[in-house]
Amino acid sequence: MKLLMASLFTMLFGGLALAQTSNVMFYRDVVLPVNISTARVVKTNHGYGNTYLVKVLVPELAAETLMNHRNDGEGAPCMATYEASDINQVIQNNPAMEQVGFRIMLTKTLQPDPSQNSCHVTLNETITAKIRGFTFLHSRSSQLPDRVLADCR
């Protein structure tokens, strides 16, 4: 009976220690020029399957990020908003080059896999910006080589 209780305790509470964890590795804020016009604000489904989103192309992001934020078919790294349904909502009949603040954040996620005695590691880089009242974002992830389970903390 004691052995059964100890096993149940380990399964229930030991598993809590093996939960997925995410840690912010770094973040930084940068200010970059953004061309808010029909030259750089587009509505497309590149990178989003059948869903068309309003996106802004920001070539300068390539020099500031670790990962590739250029979706296939786009002419530059891009960010999308789910808050606007048409490019004119963002351009607002006022095309201009504006300085915009961007937050770039890199997180590391550890996912234990006790059955394989391993730890899956993923890096995720997320960019956010507020452009004319709309939140734009883009995220990329990359799997790193697995580690041994003991390193998954």
N, CA, C and O of each residue as an XYZ file, in Angstrom:
612
protein
N       0.824     -1.193      0.000
C       0.000      0.000      0.000
C       0.872      1.263      0.000
O       0.605      2.210     -0.740
N       1.924      1.266      0.843
C       2.813      2.416      0.887
C       3.486      2.625     -0.465
O       3.654      3.758     -0.918
N       3.869      1.520     -1.103
C       4.517      1.612     -2.411
C       3.549      2.181     -3.445
O       3.943      3.002     -4.274
N       2.304      1.759     -3.406
C       1.289      2.281     -4.322
C       1.067      3.770     -4.095
O       0.983      4.529     -5.060
N       0.970      4.201     -2.853
C       0.773      5.617     -2.541
C       1.986      6.438     -2.986
O       1.834      7.526     -3.542
N       3.176      5.920     -2.741
C       4.389      6.625     -3.151
C       4.438      6.754     -4.669
O       4.831      7.800     -5.187
N       4.049      5.724     -5.376
C       4.034      5.767     -6.839
C       3.025      6.791     -7.347
O       3.315      7.555     -8.268
N       1.838      6.802     -6.742
C       0.818      7.774     -7.140
C       1.282      9.197     -6.851
O       1.099     10.091     -7.677
N       1.881      9.410     -5.684
C       2.385     10.729     -5.322
C       3.425     11.196     -6.333
O       3.394     12.343     -6.779
N       4.351     10.300     -6.695
C       5.388     10.634     -7.663
C       4.778     10.952     -9.021
O       5.198     11.904     -9.679
N       3.799     10.171     -9.446
C       3.157     10.401    -10.745
C       2.433     11.737    -10.757
O       2.536     12.492    -11.725
N       1.701     12.036     -9.691
C       0.915     13.256     -9.652
C       1.767     14.498     -9.450
O       1.637     15.471    -10.193
N       2.633     14.469     -8.454
C       3.386     15.659     -8.096
C       4.753     15.721     -8.760
O       5.292     16.806     -8.976
N       5.308     14.578     -9.081
C       6.570     14.565     -9.820
C       6.368     15.096    -11.228
O       7.263     15.727    -11.792
N       5.195     14.844    -11.799
C       4.887     15.339    -13.136
C       4.793     16.846    -13.190
O       5.021     17.444    -14.242
N       4.456     17.475    -12.063
C       4.383     18.927    -12.034
C       5.755     19.544    -12.284
O       5.867     20.597    -12.912
N       6.776     18.893    -11.796
C       8.127     19.402    -11.992
C       8.554     19.256    -13.445
O       9.502     19.909    -13.881
N       7.862     18.405    -14.199
C       8.223     18.159    -15.587
C       7.303     18.898    -16.556
O       7.204     18.520    -17.723
N       6.647     19.922    -16.095
C       5.754     20.692    -16.969
C       6.565     21.569    -17.909
O       7.712     21.915    -17.626
N       5.957     21.917    -19.017
C       6.585     22.829    -19.969
C       6.843     24.170    -19.312
O       5.997     24.680    -18.577
N       8.003     24.740    -19.571
C       8.336     26.056    -19.032
C       8.837     26.956    -20.152
O       9.445     26.489    -21.115
N       8.577     28.240    -20.017
C       9.076     29.235    -20.975
C       9.763     30.345    -20.204
O       9.280     30.792    -19.164
N      10.890     30.778    -20.725
C      11.655     31.850    -20.099
C      12.018     32.889    -21.144
O      12.405     32.546    -22.261
N      11.894     34.158    -20.783
C      12.338     35.227    -21.672
C      13.858     35.255    -21.601
O      14.440     35.440    -20.532
N      14.489     35.068    -22.748
C      15.948     35.086    -22.813
C      16.451     36.522    -22.943
O      17.421     36.916    -22.295
N      15.771     37.296    -23.796
C      16.072     38.726    -23.878
C      14.953     39.431    -24.618
O      14.170     38.810    -25.336
N      14.893     40.723    -24.433
C      14.024     41.555    -25.247
C      14.701     42.895    -25.399
O      15.530     43.298    -24.584
N      14.328     43.567    -26.455
C      14.823     44.919    -26.644
C      13.827     45.699    -27.468
O      13.037     45.139    -28.228
N      13.885     47.000    -27.298
C      13.028     47.909    -28.039
C      13.884     48.672    -29.036
O      14.960     49.166    -28.697
N      13.395     48.763    -30.275
C      14.087     49.521    -31.313
C      13.073     50.420    -32.005
O      11.877     50.126    -32.022
N      13.552     51.502    -32.567
C      12.714     52.402    -33.355
C      13.211     52.327    -34.796
O      14.397     52.508    -35.071
N      12.273     52.053    -35.711
C      12.622     51.891    -37.120
C      11.668     52.700    -37.989
O      10.533     52.960    -37.590
N      12.126     53.101    -39.180
C      11.240     53.804    -40.099
C      10.264     52.812    -40.745
O      10.646     51.704    -41.121
N       9.010     53.229    -40.864
C       7.984     52.401    -41.498
C       7.276     53.236    -42.548
O       6.797     54.336    -42.271
N       7.218     52.704    -43.746
C       6.520     53.350    -44.854
C       5.050     52.941    -44.787
O       4.691     51.825    -45.164
N       4.214     53.842    -44.311
C       2.777     53.552    -44.177
C       2.088     54.081    -45.430
O       1.555     55.189    -45.468
N       2.129     53.234    -46.444
C       1.518     53.567    -47.741
C       1.203     52.257    -48.452
O       1.515     51.180    -47.945
N       0.591     52.348    -49.614
C       0.265     51.135    -50.368
C       1.523     50.421    -50.857
O       1.440     49.281    -51.315
N       2.691     51.071    -50.768
C       3.943     50.407    -51.136
C       4.353     49.364    -50.093
O       5.013     48.385    -50.440
N       3.980     49.548    -48.835
C       4.421     48.648    -47.764
C       3.296     48.105    -46.877
O       3.552     47.221    -46.060
N       2.090     48.591    -47.004
C       0.953     48.035    -46.269
C       0.133     47.251    -47.275
O      -0.354     47.803    -48.262
N      -0.018     45.951    -47.017
C      -0.658     45.046    -47.979
C      -1.684     44.170    -47.264
O      -1.654     44.016    -46.043
N      -2.587     43.603    -48.053
C      -3.503     42.589    -47.532
C      -3.224     41.324    -48.327
O      -3.441     41.274    -49.538
N      -2.742     40.308    -47.632
C      -2.302     39.095    -48.305
C      -2.452     37.893    -47.386
O      -2.626     38.036    -46.175
N      -2.384     36.719    -47.972
C      -2.417     35.489    -47.176
C      -1.056     34.812    -47.151
O      -0.959     33.685    -46.664
N       0.003     35.447    -47.655
C       1.334     34.845    -47.630
C       1.727     34.515    -46.202
O       1.824     35.398    -45.350
N       1.953     33.233    -45.951
C       2.350     32.782    -44.620
C       1.192     32.459    -43.706
O       1.416     32.036    -42.572
N      -0.057     32.645    -44.158
C      -1.218     32.439    -43.282
C      -2.292     31.544    -43.912
O      -3.453     31.602    -43.508
N      -1.923     30.731    -44.882
C      -2.881     29.805    -45.482
C      -3.973     30.539    -46.223
O      -3.694     31.359    -47.099
N      -5.211     30.252    -45.880
C      -6.361     30.872    -46.542
C      -6.807     32.175    -45.893
O      -7.749     32.809    -46.369
N      -6.147     32.582    -44.816
C      -6.538     33.781    -44.099
C      -5.793     34.993    -44.645
O      -4.563     35.019    -44.659
N      -6.539     35.989    -45.091
C      -5.948     37.240    -45.578
C      -5.867     38.222    -44.422
O      -6.845     38.452    -43.710
N      -4.674     38.801    -44.247
C      -4.451     39.743    -43.158
C      -3.818     41.018    -43.702
O      -3.144     41.009    -44.732
N      -4.051     42.111    -42.986
C      -3.366     43.365    -43.290
C      -1.986     43.260    -42.666
O      -1.842     42.974    -41.477
N      -0.962     43.500    -43.500
C       0.417     43.380    -43.038
C       1.193     44.626    -43.433
O       0.844     45.330    -44.381
N       2.250     44.873    -42.681
C       3.169     45.951    -43.020
C       4.534     45.305    -43.252
O       4.987     44.477    -42.461
N       5.174     45.695    -44.343
C       6.509     45.199    -44.676
C       7.535     46.172    -44.101
O       7.457     47.378    -44.333
N       8.492     45.641    -43.353
C       9.499     46.477    -42.679
C      10.882     45.887    -42.972
O      11.367     45.057    -42.204
N      11.523     46.302    -44.072
C      12.819     45.727    -44.436
C      13.876     45.849    -43.339
O      14.725     44.968    -43.204
N      13.838     46.917    -42.563
C      14.845     47.162    -41.521
C      14.808     46.124    -40.396
O      15.773     46.007    -39.641
N      13.718     45.374    -40.271
C      13.644     44.346    -39.229
C      14.681     43.243    -39.434
O      15.107     42.613    -38.466
N      15.089     43.002    -40.671
C      16.050     41.922    -40.946
C      17.352     42.121    -40.172
O      17.952     41.149    -39.714
N      17.786     43.352    -40.022
C      19.037     43.633    -39.319
C      18.884     43.576    -37.800
O      19.884     43.505    -37.085
N      17.655     43.605    -37.301
C      17.413     43.693    -35.855
C      16.992     42.378    -35.212
O      16.986     42.270    -33.986
N      16.642     41.379    -36.015
C      16.114     40.126    -35.476
C      17.092     38.980    -35.696
O      17.979     39.061    -36.546
N      16.923     37.920    -34.927
C      17.730     36.715    -35.105
C      17.138     35.793    -36.163
O      17.875     35.159    -36.919
N      15.822     35.718    -36.221
C      15.146     34.790    -37.123
C      14.634     35.518    -38.363
O      14.561     36.746    -38.405
N      14.288     34.733    -39.349
C      13.793     35.255    -40.619
C      12.293     35.536    -40.502
O      11.498     34.603    -40.398
N      11.907     36.786    -40.518
C      10.497     37.165    -40.395
C       9.887     37.545    -41.745
O       8.872     38.238    -41.802
N      10.508     37.089    -42.816
C       9.978     37.318    -44.167
C       9.158     36.089    -44.548
O       9.702     34.991    -44.668
N       7.855     36.269    -44.737
C       7.022     35.170    -45.203
C       7.298     34.918    -46.678
O       7.642     35.843    -47.414
N       7.149     33.662    -47.117
C       7.312     33.341    -48.529
C       6.419     34.237    -49.363
O       5.241     34.415    -49.052
N       6.976     34.799    -50.417
C       6.203     35.656    -51.309
C       6.217     37.124    -50.944
O       5.741     37.953    -51.719
N       6.756     37.472    -49.772
C       6.802     38.873    -49.359
C       8.148     39.487    -49.737
O       9.149     38.780    -49.851
N       8.166     40.796    -49.930
C       9.366     41.493    -50.333
C      10.219     41.971    -49.184
O      11.245     42.614    -49.410
N       9.824     41.676    -47.950
C      10.577     42.128    -46.776
C      10.003     41.426    -45.545
O       8.921     40.843    -45.614
N      10.723     41.478    -44.413
C      10.117     40.992    -43.166
C       8.798     41.723    -42.923
O       8.655     42.901    -43.252
N       7.848     41.011    -42.346
C       6.518     41.596    -42.223
C       5.905     41.298    -40.868
O       6.350     40.420    -40.128
N       4.866     42.064    -40.576
C       4.083     41.889    -39.360
C       2.617     42.037    -39.740
O       2.281     42.809    -40.638
N       1.753     41.308    -39.067
C       0.326     41.340    -39.389
C      -0.478     41.887    -38.223
O      -0.051     41.837    -37.069
N      -1.655     42.412    -38.553
C      -2.604     42.825    -37.527
C      -3.905     42.061    -37.725
O      -4.322     41.797    -38.853
N      -4.529     41.718    -36.626
C      -5.844     41.089    -36.646
C      -6.926     42.121    -36.338
O      -8.105     41.779    -36.249
N      -6.530     43.373    -36.177
C      -7.452     44.433    -35.767
C      -7.992     45.251    -36.931
O      -8.956     45.996    -36.754
N      -7.403     45.136    -38.111
C      -7.865     45.881    -39.283
C      -8.211     44.888    -40.381
O      -7.537     43.872    -40.547
N      -9.254     45.185    -41.120
C      -9.663     44.291    -42.207
C      -9.314     44.846    -43.581
O      -9.485     44.162    -44.590
N      -8.827     46.082    -43.625
C      -8.525     46.726    -44.903
C      -7.298     47.616    -44.726
O      -7.110     48.206    -43.662
N      -6.465     47.717    -45.756
C      -5.243     48.517    -45.638
C      -5.542     49.993    -45.414
O      -4.749     50.697    -44.789
N      -6.671     50.467    -45.914
C      -7.014     51.884    -45.749
C      -7.290     52.248    -44.296
O      -7.164     53.413    -43.920
N      -7.664     51.271    -43.475
C      -7.839     51.548    -42.049
C      -6.509     51.936    -41.412
O      -6.475     52.737    -40.478
N      -5.413     51.368    -41.917
C      -4.083     51.672    -41.385
C      -3.518     52.925    -42.037
O      -2.978     53.793    -41.351
N      -3.639     53.026    -43.362
C      -3.075     54.181    -44.078
C      -3.845     55.457    -43.745
O      -3.239     56.523    -43.635
N      -5.151     55.372    -43.583
C      -6.005     56.479    -43.138
C      -5.899     57.714    -44.038
O      -5.905     58.844    -43.550
N      -5.800     57.493    -45.365
C      -5.668     58.599    -46.328
C      -4.526     59.547    -45.972
O      -4.582     60.739    -46.277
N      -3.494     59.013    -45.326
C      -2.367     59.827    -44.895
C      -1.069     59.017    -45.029
O      -0.432     58.707    -44.022
N      -0.670     58.671    -46.270
C       0.577     57.909    -46.420
C       1.761     58.740    -45.926
O       1.855     59.938    -46.194
N       2.656     58.080    -45.204
C       3.811     58.793    -44.645
C       4.859     57.789    -44.184
O       4.565     56.614    -43.963
N       6.069     58.272    -44.047
C       7.148     57.515    -43.416
C       7.147     57.922    -41.952
O       7.260     59.108    -41.644
N       7.021     56.961    -41.043
C       6.953     57.258    -39.617
C       7.964     56.419    -38.847
O       8.309     55.313    -39.262
N       8.430     56.946    -37.738
C       9.299     56.210    -36.821
C       8.389     55.425    -35.861
O       7.523     55.999    -35.201
N       8.604     54.102    -35.798
C       7.737     53.228    -35.010
C       8.594     52.422    -34.034
O       9.670     51.938    -34.385
N       8.100     52.290    -32.812
C       8.773     51.473    -31.809
C       8.382     50.007    -31.950
O       7.203     49.677    -32.086
N       9.385     49.133    -31.917
C       9.180     47.684    -32.016
C       9.764     47.023    -30.775
O      10.827     47.421    -30.301
N       9.077     46.019    -30.248
C       9.612     45.188    -29.176
C       9.938     43.828    -29.789
O       9.092     43.187    -30.413
N      11.181     43.412    -29.595
C      11.648     42.119    -30.083
C      11.949     41.271    -28.856
O      12.763     41.655    -28.016
N      11.292     40.112    -28.750
C      11.453     39.270    -27.564
C      11.782     37.840    -27.986
O      11.137     37.273    -28.868
N      12.794     37.270    -27.340
C      13.204     35.892    -27.583
C      12.910     35.075    -26.328
O      13.369     35.415    -25.238
N      12.145     34.000    -26.487
C      11.840     33.111    -25.368
C      12.337     31.704    -25.675
O      12.413     31.287    -26.831
N      12.668     30.994    -24.620
C      13.085     29.593    -24.723
C      12.036     28.753    -24.009
O      11.698     29.021    -22.856
N      11.527     27.742    -24.691
C      10.546     26.836    -24.101
C      11.164     25.453    -23.972
O      11.747     24.922    -24.917
N      11.024     24.883    -22.779
C      11.512     23.535    -22.503
C      10.316     22.623    -22.306
O       9.433     22.911    -21.497
N      10.287     21.510    -23.053
C       9.193     20.543    -22.944
C       9.784     19.178    -22.611
O      10.379     18.531    -23.473
N       9.623     18.733    -21.355
C      10.175     17.436    -20.964
C       9.452     16.276    -21.647
O       8.240     16.323    -21.859
N      10.207     15.247    -21.984
C       9.655     14.013    -22.546
C      10.264     12.837    -21.777
O      11.238     12.232    -22.227
N       9.680     12.515    -20.605
C      10.249     11.450    -19.770
C      10.317     10.100    -20.486
O      11.211      9.303    -20.205
N       9.404      9.837    -21.391
C       9.417      8.544    -22.086
C      10.669      8.373    -22.945
O      11.090      7.246    -23.208
N      11.263      9.478    -23.379
C      12.490      9.436    -24.181
C      13.714      9.925    -23.407
O      14.809     10.029    -23.961
N      13.515     10.226    -22.115
C      14.574     10.797    -21.276
C      15.197     12.016    -21.962
O      16.417     12.185    -21.970
N      14.328     12.871    -22.544
C      14.840     14.020    -23.288
C      14.048     15.282    -22.962
O      12.995     15.243    -22.325
N      14.586     16.374    -23.412
C      13.975     17.684    -23.220
C      13.981     18.393    -24.573
O      15.044     18.638    -25.142
N      12.807     18.720    -25.083
C      12.688     19.431    -26.356
C      12.832     20.928    -26.087
O      12.204     21.462    -25.173
N      13.653     21.594    -26.877
C      13.939     23.015    -26.682
C      13.504     23.785    -27.924
O      13.866     23.432    -29.046
N      12.720     24.844    -27.706
C      12.255     25.685    -28.803
C      12.580     27.137    -28.485
O      12.349     27.601    -27.369
N      13.113     27.850    -29.465
C      13.287     29.293    -29.348
C      12.172     29.954    -30.133
O      11.832     29.513    -31.230
N      11.604     31.008    -29.575
C      10.542     31.744    -30.240
C      10.884     33.234    -30.196
O      11.151     33.789    -29.130
N      10.873     33.867    -31.361
C      11.123     35.303    -31.437
C       9.832     35.984    -31.880
O       9.266     35.655    -32.922
N       9.380     36.932    -31.074
C       8.138     37.653    -31.345
C       8.429     39.139    -31.456
O       9.156     39.711    -30.644
N       7.848     39.751    -32.476
C       7.977     41.190    -32.681
C       6.587     41.791    -32.561
O       5.634     41.280    -33.149
N       6.467     42.876    -31.801
C       5.206     43.599    -31.689
C       5.458     45.084    -31.916
O       6.528     45.611    -31.614
N       4.439     45.738    -32.456
C       4.512     47.191    -32.678
C       3.097     47.736    -32.746
O       2.169     47.041    -33.160
N       2.943     48.974    -32.339
C       1.664     49.684    -32.455
C       1.833     50.701    -33.578
O       2.662     51.607    -33.488
N       1.041     50.541    -34.634
C       1.116     51.426    -35.788
C      -0.260     52.035    -36.018
O      -1.218     51.341    -36.359
N      -0.333     53.332    -35.827
C      -1.581     54.081    -35.991
C      -2.753     53.432    -35.252
O      -3.865     53.341    -35.772
N      -2.478     52.993    -34.052
C      -3.520     52.446    -33.193
C      -3.762     50.953    -33.347
O      -4.560     50.387    -32.600
N      -3.105     50.303    -34.285
C      -3.289     48.866    -34.515
C      -2.060     48.105    -34.022
O      -0.925     48.531    -34.237
N      -2.302     46.977    -33.359
C      -1.206     46.131    -32.905
C      -0.804     45.186    -34.028
O      -1.623     44.410    -34.522
N       0.457     45.257    -34.427
C       1.027     44.364    -35.425
C       1.974     43.409    -34.722
O       2.641     43.783    -33.757
N       2.032     42.171    -35.205
C       2.939     41.203    -34.606
C       3.394     40.179    -35.627
O       2.775     39.989    -36.673
N       4.483     39.534    -35.295
C       4.982     38.407    -36.083
C       5.830     37.547    -35.167
O       6.527     38.057    -34.290
N       5.768     36.242    -35.374
C       6.489     35.317    -34.519
C       7.099     34.210    -35.363
O       6.498     33.745    -36.332
N       8.286     33.799    -34.985
C       8.960     32.666    -35.620
C       9.508     31.771    -34.522
O       9.943     32.250    -33.475
N       9.483     30.457    -34.770
C      10.023     29.482    -33.821
C      11.042     28.600    -34.507
O      11.019     28.398    -35.721
N      11.944     28.079    -33.678
C      12.962     27.167    -34.188
C      13.250     26.105    -33.144
O      13.529     26.420    -31.987
N      13.181     24.839    -33.555
C      13.524     23.727    -32.666
C      15.034     23.636    -32.564
O      15.736     23.726    -33.571
N      15.532     23.460    -31.362
C      16.945     23.209    -31.136
C      17.127     21.718    -30.875
O      16.149     21.012    -30.631
N      18.359     21.232    -30.922
C      18.565     19.801    -30.614
C      18.063     19.469    -29.208
O      18.173     20.276    -28.285
N      17.515     18.274    -29.067
C      17.037     17.820    -27.756
C      18.187     17.735    -26.778
O      19.344     17.555    -27.158
N      17.841     17.868    -25.510
C      18.782     17.711    -24.407
C      18.349     16.491    -23.590
O      17.277     15.929    -23.813
N      19.187     16.098    -22.655
C      18.789     15.017    -21.745
C      17.766     15.594    -20.762
O      17.766     16.794    -20.490
N      16.925     14.755    -20.249
C      15.830     15.178    -19.379
C      16.327     15.978    -18.174
O      15.660     16.922    -17.752
N      17.474     15.622    -17.619
C      17.995     16.314    -16.440
C      18.274     17.794    -16.727
O      18.301     18.600    -15.798
N      18.480     18.162    -17.988
C      18.750     19.568    -18.352
C      17.490     20.376    -18.574
O      17.560     21.551    -18.934
N      16.349     19.763    -18.366
C      15.066     20.413    -18.680
C      14.547     21.163    -17.450
O      13.531     20.777    -16.871
N      15.244     22.236    -17.049
C      14.804     23.046    -15.912
C      14.986     24.485    -16.227
O      14.676     25.342    -15.400
